[in-house]
Amino acid sequence: MSKIVKIVKRVFLGIGALLVLGIGAIVVKFYVLSPKLRPAPVMTAPTNAEAIERGRYLVHHVAACVGCHSPIQETVPGEPPVEGKLGAGRDFGEIPNYPVHIRGRNLTPDKETGLGGWTDGEIARAIREGVSKDGSTLFPQMPYLTYRETLSDGEVLDIIAYLRTLKPVANDPGRTAVNFPISMFIRGAPQPLEASPPPAPAPSDKMARGKWLLRTSSCNDCHDSVNEKMEKIPGKALAGGFKFPLPGDKGYAIAPNITSDKATGIGAYSDDDLRRVFEEGKGKDGRNLYVMPWSYYKGMTKEDKEALIAALREVAPVANVVPPSAVKP
């Protein structure tokens, strides 16, 4: 019997040792080796009017940065920024059953609460590598995993050039709060950028330009289908279904299927129907669209809107019935 006891003890000791090693490996991977980062690059944003205008176009009408980084008029379709608070940060509030409280940081040049104390290289690193000034990890709701592949050095510097011109606003929306264990896993998301992506395709290359706009405008972030754990469902890119609660007792909006499926997506939409989405914030049935940041995309050039529509037509059809939004008047 004593021999059996000794064997059992050795087994449990072995299991205990494996658990300790496993926990140690996890700690090393996510708290010692992550986030992967490099020193902020030495970069200098231009100051000429042309660069600032290019940056303004990207910030307002393509990446729509100000939509996530400004206090917004939540009850107004298109969610325009609050007057005088452009770029001053945004608290998205608590989302039921969601383990993250998202807060978009202040992007104005305010030295205490905004980007006034950041170098151009630190801002560029945050945009494309997901690392803050202090070396902490940014939650991937900030689409740095996309921007690292779509924004060239020139484009990210144009964005910074424009952000430097914003009116400084003293406002601290706080830090994004992420529950464990997600807070641990996201530390593995940032990756140092090895080389600049190529510049955006020219408007003359309509389809390439449209696909670039589709990605850089982060359409997938709202329109991909996800499961109850907020994980993207393979094979259901842009197939819709995510429910966005609206403030107060306004109800909720549901991201529609924007694949080319004719029965459940936008395959039955005419080009004019899609233009109305971007320019008026109206669905095919004439209803107002909430959460959809059409008020920002409205300012895209005519050529870019047409390119984006062309790219949407090329999205593979996915049959996915999405219930209508329930918005109270």
N, C-alpha and C positions, 0 to 999 in steps of 0.2 A: 504493500500500500504506500509506503514512504517513497518508493521509486516512482509510482504514478504521480504522487503529489509533487515530486521534484520536476517531473516532466511537464505537468500542468503549469508550475511556477515559471519554468523556462519559456513555455509558450506565451504566457501572459507578459513576461518580461520582454520577449521578442516583439509582441504586438505593441507594447508600450513604447519600446525603442523606435519602432517604425512610425508610430503616431507622432512622437517627438521630432523625428527626422522630417516627417511630412509637414508638420506645423512650422518647423524651422525653415524648410524650403519655401513655404508660402510667404513667411515673414520676409525672408531674404529677397524673393522675387518682387513682391509688391511694396515693401517698405524700405528696402536697401537699394535694389537695382532699378526701381521705378519711382517716379516717372523718368523715362529716358530723356535727357535733355542735353543741350549744348549751351555754351555761353551765348547770350543774345548777339546776333551778328552786328557788325558795324555797318549801318545803312543810314542814308540821309535822304529824306523826302524832298522832292522839288518844291519850289515856292511860286512857280509861274502860274499864270491864270489858266493856261490850257490844262496843266496837270491837275489843278484843283477842280476844274470842271469835269474832267474825266473821273476823278474820285467822287465828286458829288453824284454823278450819274450811277456809279456802281453802288454807292452807299444808299441812295434813295430808291433806285428803280431796278436794280438787278439783285444784289445781295439783300437789299431792304434791311440793312443793319439797324436803322433807326426804329424799325417796328418792334424789335426785341430789346432795344436799349433806350427807349423813351417811355415815360408815363404816357399811356394812350387813353383815348376816349372809348372805353370798352363797350358802351351801348350804341355806338355809332358804327354802321356797316363800314368796313374798310379799316377800322381802328386807327384813325389819324392821331398823331402825337398831340399831347396837351400843349396849348399855346405857351411859348416861352420856356419849354422844358425839352427841347429837341436834344436827343442824345444823353439825357441826364440820368439814364438808368431806369430799370423797370422791375418791379416785384410782381411776379406772375401769380402769387398767392398759393394757397394750399389747393392741391388737386386730390380729390378723394381716392384713396387706395393707391396713390402714387408715392413711392418712397423718396421723392426728390422735391425740394422746394426751390424752384428756379428763380434766380434773380439776375437780370442782365445788368452788367456793370455800367457805370457812368463813363461815357466816351468823350465828354467835353474836356477842354484843357484845364479845368479846375485843378489846382495843385494839390489840394487836400483829398478830394473824393473822386477825381477824374484821372485823366491821362497826363496832366500837366507835369508830373514828375517822372514820366516814362521816357526812355529814349525811343527813337524811331525803330531801332532794331528790336527792342523789347515788345513794341506793339506788333511788329511784323511776326515775331516768334509766337505771340499769343494767337494771332489770326490763323497762322498756318500750322503751328506745332502744338497748340493746346497747353502752353506753359505760361503762367502768369509772371509778373515782374519778380515776385518772391520765390519762384521756382515751383509753386504748387500747380496741381493739375486742374485744368478747366473741364467742367462737365461737357460731354460731347453733344449736348443740345446746341452748344456753340459749334457750328459745322466746320471745325478746323480739319477734320478728316477729309472733307470735300475740298476746302480751299487749298489744302496742300497740293492738290492735283489740278486745280483750275485757275488759281491766281498767280500770275508771274510776278517776278520782282518788281517790274514796272507798275503793274496794276496794284499790288499791295502798297507800294509807295505813293501812288496817286490817292489811294484811300486815306492813307495817313496824312497826306498833304491837305486833303479836305477836312479831316477831323480836327486838324490844328486850327482851322478857321472857325469852328463852332464857338458860339458864345459860352464862356465858362459858366457852369451852373453848379453851385454847391449842393450836392445831393448824394447821399450814400444809401443805395437800396439794400445794402448788406450782401453777404456772400451766399452763394447757392449752398443749401444744406442737403447732404446726401446721406441716407441711412446706410449702416453696415449691413451686408457685406459689399453692396454696390460701391460704396466709397473706396473699398480696397481694390476692386476689380478695375475701376476706371483709371487707376494709377498706371495701368499698363497701356492705355490708349495713346498718349503722346509719343511721337517718334521724331527725332531730329530730321530736318529737311536736308537732303543730300544735294539737291540741285533745283534750280528754279524751273517750274513748269513752263511750257511755251506760252506765248501771249495768246489771248483769246482769238479764235478764228475771225476773219474779217467778215463784215456783213455780206460781201459778195459771195461767200461760201455759205449759202443759206442753211443747208442741213447741218453742217458742222457747227455753225454759229448757234442754231436752234438747240442742238444737243448740249452745247456748252451752257447756254442760258438755262436749260432745264435742270442741269446739275447745280450751277452756281446760284440759282434762285432757290435751291433747297426744296424743290417740290416734293421729293421723296420723303422729307422729314415729316410732313403732315399727311401725305397721301398713301404711303406704304401701309399695307395691312399688318397689324401686330396682334400677338396673343395676349392673354391676361397678364403675362409677365413683362409686357411692353417689348417683347422680342419680335423682330421682323419675321414674317412668315415667308419661307422660301417659295418662290414662284408667284408671289402676290405683290410685286413692286407696283406702286401707284394704283393698287386695286381698292384703296379707301377703307373706311369703316371706323376710324378712330373718332371717339366722342370727345368733344370739347365743351365742358360746362361753361355757360355764360354767366356773367355776374348777376347777383340778386336772384330773382325768380324768373329770369328771362328764358330759362330752358337750356337747350344745348344745341350745338352744331355738330354735324357728322361729316367728316371729310369724304367727298364722293369718290367713286371709281373714275379715274381719269385715263384709264387705258382705252385703246381703240375698240373695245368690245361694243358692238352695236346695240345689244340688249340691255347691258348693265353699266356700260361706260359712256364715253363721249363719241362713240362711233356714229351715233345718230345726230350729233350736233353739227350744224353747218359752221362754216368759218365765221359767219356773222354772229352766230350764237357764242362762239368762243371769244370773238372780239368784244362782245357785250360783257362777258365775264371780266375781262381785263380792264375795260374802259368804264363800265357802269356798275360793276359788282352785282350783276343780275344773272341768275341761273336761267336755264332754258325755259323754265316755267314762269319766269319773271320775278321770282322771289329775291329778296335781298340776301346777299351772302355775308355771313358773319365769320370772323376769325380769318378767312381768306384775305390776305393783305393786298387786295386789288388796287387800293388807293395808292400804293407804292408802284406796283407794276404798270399802272395807268400811264406813268411818265416815261415808259420805254419808247424808243423811237418806233415809228411805223414799221421800219425794216426789221427791228428786233421782235416786235409782236408777231409779224408774219413768219419769221424764222422759228419762233417758239411754237406757234400753231403747227407748222410743218413738222417739227420734231415730235409733238404730241401725236400727230397722225401716224408716226412710225413706231409708237410704243406698242409692243405685242399685246393683243387682246387677252384679257383675263376676265372670265365670267365670275362676277362676284356681286351679288345683290346687296346693296347698301341701303338701309332704311333712310327715309328723309329726316332732315333736321327738324327739331321741335322748338321753334322760336316763338315766344309769346309776344304779341304786339305791345 
